[in-house]
Amino acid sequence: MKFTSYDTIEEMFESLKKAMDAADKRVKPWQEKMTTPGTYFYQEYEEFIIWGEILNIEEFLSPDEAEWEKQERENSALKNYRFCRCFSPLCPEGELGDVHVSEMSGLITKKAFEKARKNNWFLTLIFE
């Protein structure tokens, strides 16, 4: 894991913007289309795989929060982020959060996702 320190908050935000711009430039056409809740994906990460499901964020928020979140996600800087629950051998109970689509390595079926769950996420990629 890499940590970076900054002398100013402005320097930190500039670095964040550069990283987000670089991630946006890596987006492939199939990744950009990953918008539907209930879509499953995998992410290759170091020595293991992260398994994820795109969720409907509105199911997790109050109506006011959902409206605010909808407006935030219309911001072009956030267009390639998806609200997901992701699982791995290090986090078998799952974790909610945003995933940038450029980090999604591939689309998988629900069947493959459930097979990974049954194996406690300790798998190499499952192909049907």
N, C-alpha and C positions, 0 to 999 in steps of 0.2 A: 504494500500500500504506500502511496506517495502522499506526502503532506507538503503544502506550500505555505509560506508565510508572506505577509504583505506589510509594507510600511504605512499604507493608507487604505481607507475603505474604497476610495476611488480606484486605486490600483487593483484591488480585489475585484471590483465590479467590471473593470476593463478586461481583466483576465477571464472572468466568467463569460463575458460577451464574446470574446474571441473563441473560447471553447465551444459555446453554443453555435456560433457561426460555422465553425469547422465541422461540428456534428451535422448541421443542416446540409452541408455540402456533400456529406457521405451518404445521404439518404438515396436509396434505390427506389425506382417506381413501385415495386411490389410492397416495399415497407411503408411508403406514403399512404397506400390504400388500407393499411391495417388500422381500421377505425371502429369496427363493429364489436360491441360487447359480446362476450362469449367466444371470441377468437383466441386460439391458443398458439403459443410460440415458444421457441427455445432460444437461449442466449449462451453461446460458448464463452466461458469465463475461466481463465487460467486452467486449473486442473479438473474442473467439474462443469456441469451444465446447470443453468438456471432455467426453470420452467415457469412460464407465465400465462396468465389469462387477462385479457382486456376486460375491464369492468365498466358498468354504467355508474359514473361518479354520483349521479343524482340519487341513487339508492342509499348512499352513505351520508348524505347531507340534508340539512333542513331546507325548506323551500328558499329562504333568503340566501343561505350559503350556496345553494345550487345556482341561483341566478347570478351571484357574484362570480362563481367559478366559471360559468358559461361565458360571461363577459371577458374574464381573464384569458380563457382559452381561445377566444377570437383574436387575441393579440398575436400578431404574426411571429413574435419571438417564441411563443409556446405551441405553435401549430404542429410540431412533430413530437409532442409529448402525449403519452397515453396513460390513463389511470389504470393500474394493474395490481394484481396480487401475484407475487412471485415466490417460488419455492426452490429450495436446494438442500443438499445434505447438511449445510450449515444453518439453514432456517426451514426445517421441515414443516413448521406450523404456518408458514407463509408470512409475507410482509406486504402491506399496502404501500403504494407510492407511484410516482410518475416514472415512466421509462421512455427514453428517447428512441424512436423507431430505428435509428441507425444502429442501435445496440441489439436489435432482434436479428438473430442469425437465420431463422427459418420459421415457416408456418408449420404447425402440426395439427393433427386431428384430436378431438376430445378423447378418442380411444387411446391414442398414444400418450396423451397427458395422464389419463387414468392409470395406464400401465406403469408409467413412471411413479405415480403416487403409490401404487401398490408395492413398488420396490424401494420405497422410502427415499426416492429421488437419487439413489446411488446407481446411476446408469451412465453408460455412454448413450449416444443418441439412438432412439428406437425408431426404426423404419418398419412400416407395415408391409 
